[in-house]
Amino acid sequence: MAMDYVSTSKKIVEGVGGADNIASATHCMTRLRLILKDETKANDDAVKAIKGVKSVIKQGGQYQVVIGNEVASLFKEFKKLGNFSEDSAAPVKAEGNPIQRLFGFVAGCLTPLLPAMLGTGMVKVLLTLLTSIGVLSTTGPTYTILFSMADSFFYFMPILLGWGIAKKTGHSIPLYMVIGAALVYPNMVSLMAGGVEGIVYGTFLGQSCTYLFGFLPVISATYTSSVLPMLLMTPVMGWAEDFADRVSPNVLKAFLKPMIFLLICTPVVVVVLGPLGAVIGNGLAAVITKLYTAVPWLTVGILSALMPFIVMTGMHYALMPLFTVSMSTLGYDVAVLVTMFCSNLAQGGASLGVAAKTKDIETRSEGIACGISALVAGVTEPAMYGINMRFVKPMIAAVIGAGASGLLAGLSGVKAYSMGGSPSLMSLITFIGGDSPFRGVIWGAICAALSIGLSFFLTLVLFKDEKTPESAETAAAPVKEAVTGPVELVSPMTGKNVPLNEVPDDVFADGTLGLGAAILPTDGHVYAPCDAEVTQVMDSGHAIGLQTDRDIEILIHVGLDTVMLEGKPFKYNVKMGQKVKKGDLLLTADLDMIKEAGKELYTPVLITNSDDYDSVTVSSAEEVKNGDPLITVE
């Protein structure tokens, strides 16, 4: 019978002294790892007696509840029972090629902000609708209050992003937020705008210059609503915090560490990394001006395709001079409003495509909300960061859809004759004007349909939904071939073959998690012991779960208590759901780093569902090499 995660979680919380007694909670491959405020309040016997709990271990200041392979599913319900911190959790390891890792990092920093993005974005949608139909005036106090609340999230994005980056990297949240706050502090905004007495003006790609500390040149830039400066500062802030911690004496660390951190990071972000986006943006503006003069239709197509990345970096502010000059001299704009129109709608279409394709209820809800926000209010951050960038393929679909729509807009001569807020479907009215007032609206509607439709369709084609629908958990599983003969597993590592009961960890030694062998490795390469599917990977990279086509469940746990090493010694060569052949490299481990951290190298190789079989026999060889027979299951 399947474990009742809700009931089991409630009983564990009660057994350890209640939610108020839990300081933090996380999990590894097999164990729920709790830090209790007072361990004497925990009833070990009561926790052990809970159905689904295999054992209780107290180690390294942690109260470890051994669950087995279902711990990840249990934790989803467990963390709902209290405001448990996950500060002790290991950071997520990046996988894939450099582009995927970059997108994954950015999405990881921004995804926690998604609820606020969705809430403020939908308020903007409501305000757009109410003002469009004349129910609410844009000059009244109600509109001002609601708009200020909704827009504040995007205005103060650097501060909130500081929180997301610190949470993602495991560093100081208040310090990172202070760096973001400095970028949008009113005096800093005024300084960057050239409104402070004593500025020494110069030119650098069209930007005015001032000086910090009397000798460091500062490029004028706008950081409100920007993302790139804080992302670029991530490695600098991480290094600065670690450096400040090392050089600060313990007796002075409380105030000296943050002071050193701020004194290092402030000039770096203001002088170097902050202005970098502005410098690139001004160079981009010069290129765009020349390109649009030569080939207008192609420029609109290219800009539409690149617009999400321009917005992401905050470089869209560098395009505003183009908009101002165009509106004042020509009476219309195409380089900014039209391209953002095509791009914003494509982001919404791709987000709705994810909602239509996914079988995960939460992702579907987020996709619909993000899509509506982009299409109706032109607020694309939720769709861009929360959905499309997170899954990568929808972002590709959005870029293609926006580019195609932009080309059509450029060829048909769509122009914006007024500024109507963030470009969205509601912006069609801004295309009214010129010799044929409604021609722009008609072609704008066609471009909108192309942008939304193509992005939506391509997302359906490209996006692969890797999540299992909740309903599938209760569906009847397909009948698999029963084990009718012995199955041989080879050793995944080279080293000494140690009897499992000699492993200095009771949970492994007494067979609580299953029968099998243990290897004291001399080489850090871990290979597949048989043909199987990867069913479990850990953020900390220290263990891997496999399942054969004959339902044998295998756990390879590299070292003891190595989850505490935060993934530093480990690197996966496979990913969740991947099919592997016997002898394929699964992961690598830096054995020296593990030993230097004071952790044991014993690597249990377990059949976690060994109760389902008649026998699990281990080779008697004292030394084994990768590929040698190790375990036989009958």
Backbone torsions as a table, in degrees:
resi	resn	phi	psi	omega
1	MET	NA	138.2	-177.7
2	ALA	-66.7	148.5	179.2
3	MET	-69.8	138.1	173.8
4	ASP	-87.0	97.8	-173.1
5	TYR	-63.6	-37.0	-178.5
6	VAL	-66.2	-50.2	-178.6
7	SER	-64.4	-44.4	-179.7
8	THR	-62.3	-41.4	179.7
9	SER	-62.2	-44.0	-179.6
10	LYS	-62.5	-41.0	-179.3
11	LYS	-67.3	-37.0	178.1
12	ILE	-65.6	-44.4	178.9
13	VAL	-59.3	-44.5	178.1
14	GLU	-63.5	-40.1	-176.5
15	GLY	-67.1	-27.3	-178.2
16	VAL	-96.1	9.4	175.2
17	GLY	104.1	12.9	177.2
18	GLY	93.1	164.0	-176.9
19	ALA	-61.7	-33.3	-178.8
20	ASP	-67.2	-17.5	-179.0
21	ASN	-91.0	-2.1	-178.2
22	ILE	-100.4	113.9	179.9
23	ALA	-80.5	-40.2	177.9
24	SER	-154.1	157.8	-178.3
25	ALA	-145.8	136.5	173.5
26	THR	-152.9	-170.2	179.4
27	HIS	-151.9	157.8	172.6
28	CYS	-113.9	-149.8	-175.6
29	MET	-67.3	-34.4	-173.0
30	THR	-132.7	-10.3	-170.4
31	ARG	-125.5	141.3	168.3
32	LEU	-83.9	120.4	-174.2
33	ARG	-109.3	113.9	-176.7
34	LEU	-115.3	145.9	167.7
35	ILE	-111.8	114.5	-175.9
36	LEU	-95.6	145.1	177.1
37	LYS	-69.5	-35.5	179.1
38	ASP	-144.2	102.9	-176.5
39	GLU	-66.3	-21.2	-179.2
40	THR	-68.4	-17.5	178.4
41	LYS	-80.3	-11.8	-178.6
42	ALA	-83.0	136.2	176.8
43	ASN	-100.9	96.2	-175.1
44	ASP	-57.8	-45.0	-177.2
45	ASP	-63.8	-39.2	179.6
46	ALA	-65.9	-40.1	179.4
47	VAL	-66.7	-43.6	179.6
48	LYS	-62.2	-29.6	-177.4
49	ALA	-78.8	-9.5	-179.3
50	ILE	-69.2	133.1	179.3
51	LYS	-63.3	125.7	-177.8
52	GLY	105.8	-19.9	177.1
53	VAL	-88.3	125.5	-177.7
54	LYS	-92.1	-32.6	-177.9
55	SER	-169.9	169.6	174.9
56	VAL	-128.3	130.5	-179.5
57	ILE	-126.0	134.5	173.8
58	LYS	-110.9	114.6	-173.6
59	GLN	-156.1	135.9	175.1
60	GLY	58.3	32.0	-179.9
61	GLY	80.3	4.4	-179.8
62	GLN	-108.3	147.2	172.3
63	TYR	-103.5	103.3	-171.5
64	GLN	-100.0	121.5	177.5
65	VAL	-104.0	112.5	-175.4
66	VAL	-80.7	119.5	-178.2
67	ILE	-111.5	-42.5	-174.4
68	GLY	107.6	-154.6	-172.6
69	ASN	-65.2	-18.5	-175.9
70	GLU	-90.2	8.4	-174.1
71	VAL	-63.1	-36.0	-179.0
72	ALA	-64.0	-42.2	178.6
73	SER	-67.7	-40.0	177.7
74	LEU	-61.9	-40.1	-175.2
75	PHE	-63.4	-30.3	178.7
76	LYS	-59.7	-37.9	178.4
77	GLU	-83.5	-35.3	-177.3
78	PHE	-59.8	-45.0	-174.7
79	LYS	-71.0	-11.2	176.7
80	LYS	-77.4	-13.3	-172.8
81	LEU	-87.7	-1.0	178.9
82	GLY	-172.3	166.7	178.3
83	ASN	-85.4	68.2	-175.3
84	PHE	-84.0	130.1	174.0
85	SER	-73.8	148.2	175.9
86	GLU	-117.0	31.7	-176.6
87	ASP	-61.1	-26.1	-178.5
88	SER	-85.0	-2.6	-179.8
89	ALA	-71.3	146.6	178.8
90	ALA	-74.7	144.2	179.0
91	PRO	-65.6	152.2	-179.2
92	VAL	-70.0	133.5	178.9
93	LYS	-84.8	136.3	179.4
94	ALA	-77.3	139.3	177.5
95	GLU	-125.2	163.5	175.5
96	GLY	91.9	-170.9	-178.7
97	ASN	-75.7	172.1	-176.0
98	PRO	-55.7	-38.4	179.9
99	ILE	-65.3	-43.7	179.3
100	GLN	-64.6	-38.5	179.9
101	ARG	-67.3	-39.2	178.7
102	LEU	-63.9	-48.9	178.8
103	PHE	-61.1	-40.4	-179.2
104	GLY	-64.1	-39.1	179.4
105	PHE	-67.1	-46.9	-179.3
106	VAL	-60.9	-45.5	179.3
107	ALA	-64.2	-37.3	179.6
108	GLY	-64.2	-33.0	178.1
109	CYS	-76.5	-32.1	-173.2
110	LEU	-96.5	-25.0	-177.9
111	THR	-58.3	-39.9	177.7
112	PRO	-61.1	-18.7	179.6
113	LEU	-86.0	-2.9	-172.5
114	LEU	-57.2	-43.9	179.3
115	PRO	-56.1	-42.4	178.8
116	ALA	-68.6	-38.6	177.1
117	MET	-59.0	-47.8	-177.6
118	LEU	-64.4	-45.0	-177.9
119	GLY	-62.4	-50.7	-178.8
120	THR	-69.1	-35.1	178.2
121	GLY	-63.7	-41.6	-179.1
122	MET	-71.2	-30.2	174.2
123	VAL	-63.9	-39.2	176.7
124	LYS	-64.3	-38.0	175.8
125	VAL	-58.9	-47.6	-179.4
126	LEU	-61.1	-43.9	179.8
127	LEU	-64.3	-39.7	178.6
128	THR	-60.9	-44.0	-179.0
129	LEU	-66.7	-45.5	-176.7
130	LEU	-65.9	-38.3	179.2
131	THR	-75.2	-31.2	-179.4
132	SER	-67.6	-35.3	-178.5
133	ILE	-94.7	4.1	174.2
134	GLY	82.9	11.4	-180.0
135	VAL	-77.2	-30.9	-175.5
136	LEU	-128.9	135.6	179.4
137	SER	-89.1	140.1	179.1
138	THR	-75.7	-7.9	-178.8
139	THR	-101.5	-4.8	-177.6
140	GLY	-83.7	163.0	-179.0
141	PRO	-65.8	-32.4	179.6
142	THR	-61.3	-46.8	179.0
143	TYR	-63.2	-43.8	-177.6
144	THR	-61.1	-44.0	-178.6
145	ILE	-65.3	-48.3	-177.8
146	LEU	-67.4	-40.3	180.0
147	PHE	-67.3	-39.6	179.0
148	SER	-61.3	-42.5	178.9
149	MET	-63.2	-45.6	-177.6
150	ALA	-69.0	-40.4	-176.2
151	ASP	-78.5	-19.2	-177.4
152	SER	-61.4	-33.8	179.5
153	PHE	-59.4	-47.0	-176.5
154	PHE	-75.4	-34.8	179.5
155	TYR	-63.1	-43.5	-177.3
156	PHE	-96.4	27.9	-178.8
157	MET	-53.0	-41.5	179.9
158	PRO	-58.1	-35.7	179.6
159	ILE	-68.2	-49.6	-178.6
160	LEU	-64.9	-36.2	178.0
161	LEU	-66.4	-33.1	175.0
162	GLY	-57.8	-40.9	176.3
163	TRP	-62.9	-45.8	-178.5
164	GLY	-63.3	-41.4	-179.7
165	ILE	-66.2	-44.3	-179.8
166	ALA	-63.4	-39.8	178.6
167	LYS	-66.2	-40.1	-179.7
168	LYS	-67.0	-40.6	-174.3
169	THR	-95.6	-7.5	177.9
170	GLY	78.6	27.1	179.9
171	HIS	-107.3	-170.8	-173.8
172	SER	-72.5	115.2	-179.3
173	ILE	-65.2	-46.9	-179.5
174	PRO	-60.8	-40.6	-178.2
175	LEU	-66.2	-43.1	179.8
176	TYR	-64.6	-37.4	179.6
177	MET	-67.6	-33.1	178.8
178	VAL	-63.9	-39.2	177.8
179	ILE	-62.2	-42.9	176.4
180	GLY	-64.0	-39.4	-179.7
181	ALA	-64.6	-36.5	179.5
182	ALA	-61.0	-35.5	-177.8
183	LEU	-67.8	-28.0	-177.5
184	VAL	-113.0	11.0	176.4
185	TYR	-63.7	135.2	-174.3
186	PRO	-49.7	-44.1	179.9
187	ASN	-64.5	-35.6	177.9
188	MET	-68.4	-41.4	177.6
189	VAL	-60.8	-42.5	179.1
190	SER	-65.3	-41.8	178.7
191	LEU	-61.1	-45.6	-178.4
192	MET	-66.3	-25.9	-180.0
193	ALA	-85.2	-2.1	178.5
194	GLY	81.4	23.8	-176.9
195	GLY	-101.5	14.5	-178.3
196	VAL	-109.7	135.7	-178.9
197	GLU	-62.9	140.4	176.3
198	GLY	99.1	4.4	-179.9
199	ILE	-73.3	136.3	174.5
200	VAL	-95.4	115.4	-175.3
201	TYR	-87.6	144.6	174.9
202	GLY	-152.9	-169.7	178.2
203	THR	-132.4	139.7	175.6
204	PHE	-151.7	101.9	-174.0
205	LEU	52.9	36.2	175.5
206	GLY	89.4	-3.7	-177.4
207	GLN	-97.7	147.2	175.7
208	SER	-79.6	153.1	-176.2
209	CYS	-119.0	151.7	170.1
210	THR	-133.9	-169.7	-178.4
211	TYR	-134.4	136.7	177.2
212	LEU	-104.7	132.8	-178.7
213	PHE	60.7	19.0	174.5
214	GLY	87.6	-13.7	-176.0
215	PHE	-143.4	-12.4	-179.8
216	LEU	-93.9	118.8	-179.0
217	PRO	-68.6	136.7	179.8
218	VAL	-120.3	126.7	178.6
219	ILE	-85.3	128.2	178.6
220	SER	-63.7	132.2	-177.7
221	ALA	-156.5	163.0	177.1
222	THR	-109.6	123.9	-175.7
223	TYR	-109.0	-10.5	176.9
224	THR	-61.8	139.0	-179.4
225	SER	67.7	7.1	-177.4
226	SER	-87.6	157.6	-178.9
227	VAL	-120.6	-41.2	-171.8
228	LEU	-58.9	-45.4	-177.2
229	PRO	-54.5	-44.9	-178.9
230	MET	-69.7	-36.4	177.9
231	LEU	-65.9	-41.7	178.0
232	LEU	-65.0	-28.5	-178.6
233	MET	-78.9	-10.6	-174.2
234	THR	-53.1	-54.9	-179.6
235	PRO	-64.8	-33.8	179.5
236	VAL	-66.1	-45.4	-179.5
237	MET	-65.1	-39.0	177.7
238	GLY	-62.4	-45.7	179.0
239	TRP	-65.5	-43.0	-176.7
240	ALA	-63.1	-40.1	-179.8
241	GLU	-67.2	-43.1	178.8
242	ASP	-64.2	-42.0	179.5
243	PHE	-63.3	-46.4	-179.2
244	ALA	-62.3	-36.0	179.3
245	ASP	-67.1	-39.1	-177.7
246	ARG	-69.1	-40.6	-172.7
247	VAL	-88.5	-9.1	-178.0
248	SER	-89.6	123.1	174.9
249	PRO	-61.1	146.3	-177.0
250	ASN	-55.3	-38.2	-176.8
251	VAL	-69.1	-21.8	-179.0
252	LEU	-111.5	-1.8	-170.3
253	LYS	-60.6	-32.4	-175.2
254	ALA	-55.9	-38.3	-179.7
255	PHE	-112.4	-26.8	-176.5
256	LEU	-73.1	-39.9	-179.4
257	LYS	-60.2	-52.5	178.9
258	PRO	-64.3	-33.1	-180.0
259	MET	-65.8	-44.8	178.4
260	ILE	-62.6	-42.3	178.7
261	PHE	-56.8	-48.7	-177.2
262	LEU	-68.2	-37.9	179.7
263	LEU	-68.6	-26.1	176.6
264	ILE	-80.9	-47.1	-171.1
265	CYS	-75.6	-33.7	-176.1
266	THR	-59.4	-53.2	179.7
267	PRO	-65.9	-31.6	-179.7
268	VAL	-65.2	-46.2	-176.9
269	VAL	-72.5	-33.8	-177.2
270	VAL	-81.4	-36.1	-174.2
271	VAL	-91.5	-37.8	-170.6
272	VAL	-111.7	-69.6	-167.8
273	LEU	-77.3	-36.1	177.6
274	GLY	-60.0	-52.3	-178.6
275	PRO	-70.1	-12.1	-175.8
276	LEU	-57.5	-42.8	178.5
277	GLY	-62.7	-38.5	179.3
278	ALA	-67.0	-41.2	179.4
279	VAL	-62.4	-46.8	178.6
280	ILE	-62.9	-39.8	-179.0
281	GLY	-63.4	-40.6	179.0
282	ASN	-67.7	-38.0	174.5
283	GLY	-63.1	-40.5	178.2
284	LEU	-63.2	-41.3	-179.9
285	ALA	-60.8	-40.4	179.5
286	ALA	-64.6	-40.9	178.8
287	VAL	-64.6	-43.3	-178.0
288	ILE	-63.2	-41.4	-179.7
289	THR	-59.1	-45.8	179.6
290	LYS	-66.9	-41.1	-178.3
291	LEU	-65.9	-41.7	-178.4
292	TYR	-67.9	-33.1	177.5
293	THR	-64.4	-36.4	-177.0
294	ALA	-84.1	-50.2	-175.2
295	VAL	-135.4	85.1	-175.1
296	PRO	-58.6	-46.8	-175.0
297	TRP	-65.2	-38.7	179.7
298	LEU	-69.2	-35.4	179.4
299	THR	-62.1	-44.0	179.6
300	VAL	-62.3	-41.0	179.2
301	GLY	-64.3	-46.1	-179.0
302	ILE	-65.8	-45.2	-179.9
303	LEU	-62.7	-38.2	179.5
304	SER	-62.8	-40.7	-179.9
305	ALA	-68.7	-36.9	-176.0
306	LEU	-87.9	-10.8	-171.8
307	MET	-56.0	-40.6	-179.7
308	PRO	-59.5	-35.0	-179.7
309	PHE	-77.3	-31.2	175.4
310	ILE	-66.8	-43.4	178.5
311	VAL	-65.8	-40.1	-178.5
312	MET	-57.7	-38.9	-177.6
313	THR	-87.2	-7.5	-177.2
314	GLY	82.2	6.4	-176.6
315	MET	-77.6	-5.7	178.4
316	HIS	-65.2	-21.2	176.3
317	TYR	-65.1	-28.6	179.6
318	ALA	-69.6	-16.8	179.7
319	LEU	-86.8	-13.4	-177.0
320	MET	-61.2	-35.6	174.6
321	PRO	-58.5	-36.4	177.1
322	LEU	-61.8	-43.4	179.9
323	PHE	-62.7	-45.6	-177.8
324	THR	-63.0	-46.4	-179.2
325	VAL	-64.9	-43.3	-178.2
326	SER	-63.1	-45.1	-178.4
327	MET	-67.0	-36.9	-176.4
328	SER	-77.9	-31.0	-176.5
329	THR	-98.1	-38.5	-176.7
330	LEU	-102.5	-24.9	-178.5
331	GLY	89.8	3.4	178.5
332	TYR	-154.1	168.7	179.6
333	ASP	-137.8	143.4	173.9
334	VAL	-129.6	-26.9	-172.1
335	ALA	-73.2	-23.9	-176.6
336	VAL	-113.9	-63.3	-172.9
337	LEU	-66.6	-42.4	-178.5
338	VAL	-68.3	-42.4	-179.4
339	THR	-67.7	-38.0	177.0
340	MET	-68.4	-32.4	176.0
341	PHE	-60.6	-50.6	-179.7
342	CYS	-64.0	-40.8	-177.4
343	SER	-70.2	-45.0	-177.9
344	ASN	-61.8	-41.7	179.9
345	LEU	-68.0	-33.6	177.6
346	ALA	-66.0	-39.3	176.9
347	GLN	-61.3	-42.1	178.2
348	GLY	-65.5	-41.9	179.3
349	GLY	-63.3	-41.7	178.9
350	ALA	-65.7	-39.9	179.4
351	SER	-63.9	-41.5	176.6
352	LEU	-67.2	-30.9	175.4
353	GLY	-63.2	-41.0	175.9
354	VAL	-62.6	-43.0	179.8
355	ALA	-61.0	-37.7	-179.7
356	ALA	-73.8	-30.9	-174.5
357	LYS	-88.5	-35.0	-173.5
358	THR	-70.9	152.2	175.1
359	LYS	-106.1	0.0	179.1
360	ASP	-87.7	124.1	-173.5
361	ILE	-63.2	-42.7	-178.3
362	GLU	-65.2	-44.1	178.7
363	THR	-63.9	-38.1	179.0
364	ARG	-62.9	-44.3	179.2
365	SER	-62.0	-44.2	179.2
366	GLU	-64.2	-42.0	-179.0
367	GLY	-61.9	-40.7	179.6
368	ILE	-66.3	-47.2	-179.2
369	ALA	-62.7	-43.7	179.5
370	CYS	-64.7	-39.5	-179.8
371	GLY	-64.4	-44.5	178.6
372	ILE	-62.9	-42.0	179.6
373	SER	-58.1	-42.7	-179.2
374	ALA	-71.9	-42.5	-174.3
375	LEU	-73.9	-41.0	-173.3
376	VAL	-90.5	-39.6	-175.7
377	ALA	-109.8	-8.6	-178.8
378	GLY	72.9	16.1	177.5
379	VAL	-91.6	101.1	-171.0
380	THR	-97.7	-11.0	-176.5
381	GLU	-55.8	-45.8	178.5
382	PRO	-58.6	-44.5	179.8
383	ALA	-68.1	-43.2	-174.5
384	MET	-68.4	-50.2	-175.9
385	TYR	-86.8	-38.1	-173.6
386	GLY	-81.6	-26.1	-175.8
387	ILE	-123.2	-64.5	-168.7
388	ASN	-66.0	-45.5	179.1
389	MET	-71.0	-33.6	-179.5
390	ARG	-60.6	-39.1	-177.4
391	PHE	-101.1	-2.1	174.2
392	VAL	65.2	-58.3	-175.7
393	LYS	-58.6	-41.6	176.4
394	PRO	-61.0	-31.5	177.3
395	MET	-66.1	-39.3	176.1
396	ILE	-61.1	-43.9	179.3
397	ALA	-62.2	-41.0	-179.4
398	ALA	-66.0	-39.1	179.2
399	VAL	-64.0	-44.2	179.3
400	ILE	-64.8	-45.7	-179.5
401	GLY	-62.2	-42.0	179.3
402	ALA	-66.9	-40.8	179.5
403	GLY	-62.6	-44.8	179.4
404	ALA	-64.4	-42.8	179.0
405	SER	-65.1	-39.5	178.8
406	GLY	-63.6	-40.7	176.7
407	LEU	-59.6	-43.9	179.5
408	LEU	-65.2	-40.1	178.5
409	ALA	-63.6	-39.8	178.7
410	GLY	-67.0	-41.7	-179.9
411	LEU	-68.2	-36.3	-177.1
412	SER	-87.2	-6.7	176.1
413	GLY	75.6	33.3	177.2
414	VAL	-67.2	132.4	-179.1
415	LYS	-134.6	148.1	174.9
416	ALA	-100.4	125.7	-176.0
417	TYR	-102.6	-1.1	177.6
418	SER	-157.3	165.1	179.2
419	MET	-96.7	117.7	-176.3
420	GLY	-119.5	39.6	-178.6
421	GLY	83.2	-167.8	-179.9
422	SER	-64.3	126.1	-175.1
423	PRO	-54.9	130.5	-179.3
424	SER	-157.2	-171.1	175.9
425	LEU	-59.6	-30.8	179.1
426	MET	-67.6	-15.8	-176.6
427	SER	-80.3	-2.5	179.1
428	LEU	-56.5	-30.9	-178.5
429	ILE	-68.3	-21.3	179.8
430	THR	-75.0	-10.3	179.1
431	PHE	-88.6	2.0	177.8
432	ILE	-79.1	123.3	179.4
433	GLY	155.5	-178.0	179.7
434	GLY	81.5	-167.3	-178.6
435	ASP	-66.8	-36.0	176.7
436	SER	-117.0	91.8	-169.1
437	PRO	-52.2	-37.5	-174.0
438	PHE	-100.4	0.9	178.0
439	ARG	-64.1	-41.6	179.7
440	GLY	-63.9	-36.3	179.4
441	VAL	-65.6	-42.6	-178.7
442	ILE	-63.6	-50.2	179.6
443	TRP	-67.9	-32.4	176.2
444	GLY	-63.0	-39.8	178.6
445	ALA	-65.8	-38.3	177.9
446	ILE	-65.8	-42.5	177.6
447	CYS	-63.2	-38.4	178.7
448	ALA	-63.1	-44.6	179.2
449	ALA	-61.9	-39.9	178.8
450	LEU	-66.2	-44.8	-178.4
451	SER	-61.8	-49.3	-178.9
452	ILE	-68.1	-48.3	-175.3
453	GLY	-64.4	-45.9	-177.6
454	LEU	-68.0	-42.0	178.3
455	SER	-63.3	-42.2	178.4
456	PHE	-61.7	-48.2	-177.7
457	PHE	-64.9	-45.4	-179.1
458	LEU	-65.4	-33.4	176.4
459	THR	-64.6	-41.6	177.2
460	LEU	-60.1	-34.8	-178.7
461	VAL	-78.7	-44.2	-171.9
462	LEU	-85.9	-36.9	-172.4
463	PHE	-73.9	127.7	177.1
464	LYS	-109.5	117.7	-178.5
465	ASP	-81.1	111.1	-177.2
466	GLU	-91.9	-5.5	-178.1
467	LYS	-89.2	143.6	178.8
468	THR	-87.8	130.6	178.7
469	PRO	-63.5	147.8	-178.1
470	GLU	-60.2	-34.2	-179.3
471	SER	-65.3	-25.3	-178.9
472	ALA	-70.4	-20.1	-178.6
473	GLU	-65.8	-28.4	-178.7
474	THR	-101.7	-4.0	179.7
475	ALA	-72.4	156.9	-179.9
476	ALA	-68.1	128.1	179.4
477	ALA	-76.3	145.7	178.8
478	PRO	-63.2	144.6	179.2
479	VAL	-72.3	123.4	-179.6
480	LYS	-104.4	161.7	-179.5
481	GLU	-64.3	130.4	179.1
482	ALA	-75.9	154.0	177.4
483	VAL	-76.2	112.5	-177.1
484	THR	-108.6	-6.1	-180.0
485	GLY	-150.0	170.7	-179.0
486	PRO	-63.8	143.7	177.0
487	VAL	-119.1	127.5	-177.2
488	GLU	-102.2	129.9	175.0
489	LEU	-110.0	135.2	179.6
490	VAL	-92.7	164.5	-179.2
491	SER	-67.9	130.9	179.3
492	PRO	-80.9	-12.2	-177.0
493	MET	-141.1	166.7	176.2
494	THR	-103.0	132.2	179.4
495	GLY	162.1	-159.9	-179.4
496	LYS	-85.4	133.3	178.8
497	ASN	-86.5	109.9	-175.0
498	VAL	-108.4	133.2	174.7
499	PRO	-56.3	139.2	-174.8
500	LEU	-59.3	-34.1	-177.3
501	ASN	-72.3	-5.8	176.8
502	GLU	-96.5	-0.6	178.1
503	VAL	-71.8	127.9	-177.0
504	PRO	-75.6	53.0	175.5
505	ASP	-152.0	114.8	-171.8
506	ASP	-59.4	-36.3	-177.7
507	VAL	-62.6	-40.6	177.4
508	PHE	-78.1	-42.3	-172.8
509	ALA	-65.0	-36.9	-177.3
510	ASP	-90.9	7.8	175.9
511	GLY	76.2	16.5	-179.0
512	THR	-56.7	-39.5	-178.2
513	LEU	-93.7	0.9	180.0
514	GLY	129.1	162.5	179.4
515	LEU	-86.3	160.7	178.2
516	GLY	161.5	-150.1	-176.6
517	ALA	-127.7	174.2	173.9
518	ALA	-137.4	143.1	-178.9
519	ILE	-121.2	133.8	171.3
520	LEU	-98.2	94.5	-165.4
521	PRO	-75.1	150.2	172.1
522	THR	-110.8	-4.3	-179.5
523	ASP	-138.3	138.6	-173.4
524	GLY	-86.7	6.9	-180.0
525	HIS	-88.4	131.3	-179.7
526	VAL	-114.8	122.2	-175.9
527	TYR	-113.1	159.9	179.8
528	ALA	-68.4	128.1	-179.9
529	PRO	-78.4	-8.6	-179.8
530	CYS	-170.6	175.5	172.6
531	ASP	-69.7	131.4	-176.0
532	ALA	-165.3	179.8	174.3
533	GLU	-116.3	138.6	177.4
534	VAL	-75.5	116.1	-176.4
535	THR	-109.4	-15.4	179.2
536	GLN	-146.7	131.6	169.1
537	VAL	-132.5	155.2	-176.8
538	MET	-116.0	146.8	175.0
539	ASP	-56.7	-34.2	-177.7
540	SER	-82.4	-7.3	172.5
541	GLY	69.9	8.2	-171.7
542	HIS	-90.7	-5.2	-176.5
543	ALA	-150.7	162.1	179.3
544	ILE	-149.2	141.7	178.7
545	GLY	-112.3	139.6	-179.1
546	LEU	-129.4	156.4	173.5
547	GLN	-142.3	129.2	-179.9
548	THR	-82.8	168.9	179.1
549	ASP	-72.3	-2.9	175.6
550	ARG	-112.0	24.4	170.0
551	ASP	69.4	18.4	173.9
552	ILE	-81.2	123.1	-178.2
553	GLU	-99.8	125.5	-172.9
554	ILE	-120.9	135.3	174.8
555	LEU	-121.6	126.8	174.1
556	ILE	-115.2	115.1	-174.0
557	HIS	-115.1	106.3	-174.0
558	VAL	-82.3	109.6	-179.9
559	GLY	79.8	169.6	-179.9
560	LEU	-109.4	131.3	-179.9
561	ASP	59.7	27.7	-177.1
562	THR	-79.4	-5.3	174.8
563	VAL	-61.7	-25.2	-178.1
564	MET	-72.8	-10.0	-177.6
565	LEU	-85.0	2.4	172.7
566	GLU	58.5	30.1	173.1
567	GLY	81.1	-2.9	-173.9
568	LYS	-61.5	-39.0	-178.3
569	PRO	-83.3	-2.7	-168.0
570	PHE	-118.5	151.7	175.6
571	LYS	-148.3	119.3	177.5
572	TYR	-74.9	143.4	172.1
573	ASN	-109.9	1.1	179.1
574	VAL	-135.0	171.5	179.0
575	LYS	-132.7	168.7	-177.9
576	MET	-57.7	134.0	177.3
577	GLY	86.3	-4.9	-177.7
578	GLN	-75.0	139.1	173.9
579	LYS	-85.3	132.2	-179.6
580	VAL	-124.9	153.6	175.8
581	LYS	-103.2	155.7	177.5
582	LYS	-54.9	128.5	180.0
583	GLY	95.0	-6.9	176.5
584	ASP	-69.2	143.0	178.6
585	LEU	-73.3	122.4	-178.8
586	LEU	-92.8	-48.5	-179.9
587	LEU	-159.9	164.3	176.0
588	THR	-123.4	147.3	-178.8
589	ALA	-131.3	137.2	175.6
590	ASP	-86.0	96.6	-175.0
591	LEU	-63.3	-37.0	179.6
592	ASP	-62.8	-41.7	179.4
593	MET	-64.6	-37.9	178.8
594	ILE	-64.0	-44.8	-179.9
595	LYS	-66.1	-39.9	179.9
596	GLU	-64.2	-27.5	178.3
597	ALA	-81.4	-0.9	177.7
598	GLY	82.0	19.1	179.8
599	LYS	-101.1	147.9	178.1
600	GLU	-75.4	148.0	-177.8
601	LEU	-90.4	-7.2	-178.1
602	TYR	-49.2	128.0	-177.3
603	THR	-119.2	97.0	177.6
604	PRO	-67.2	138.2	173.1
605	VAL	-119.5	104.8	-167.9
606	LEU	-115.9	148.6	167.2
607	ILE	-98.2	97.8	-170.4
608	THR	-70.7	-19.8	174.6
609	ASN	-109.6	39.5	-176.3
610	SER	-62.9	-21.8	177.6
611	ASP	-63.9	-18.9	-178.7
612	ASP	-80.5	-5.5	-174.4
613	TYR	-123.4	159.9	-177.1
614	ASP	-70.5	-39.9	-177.8
615	SER	-154.3	150.2	172.9
616	VAL	-128.6	108.6	-173.5
617	THR	-108.5	135.7	-177.7
618	VAL	-108.9	141.7	178.5
619	SER	-59.3	145.0	179.8
620	SER	-88.8	-2.2	-178.9
621	ALA	-63.1	136.3	-178.9
622	GLU	-77.2	-31.7	178.0
623	GLU	-121.0	139.2	178.4
624	VAL	-132.4	148.9	173.3
625	LYS	-112.1	158.2	175.0
626	ASN	-53.9	126.0	-179.7
627	GLY	101.1	-12.9	177.3
628	ASP	-75.7	148.1	176.2
629	PRO	-56.8	136.3	-178.1
630	LEU	-130.0	-50.9	-175.6
631	ILE	-132.0	137.9	174.9
632	THR	-119.3	127.6	-179.5
633	VAL	-110.7	129.8	177.4
634	GLU	-127.5	NA	NA
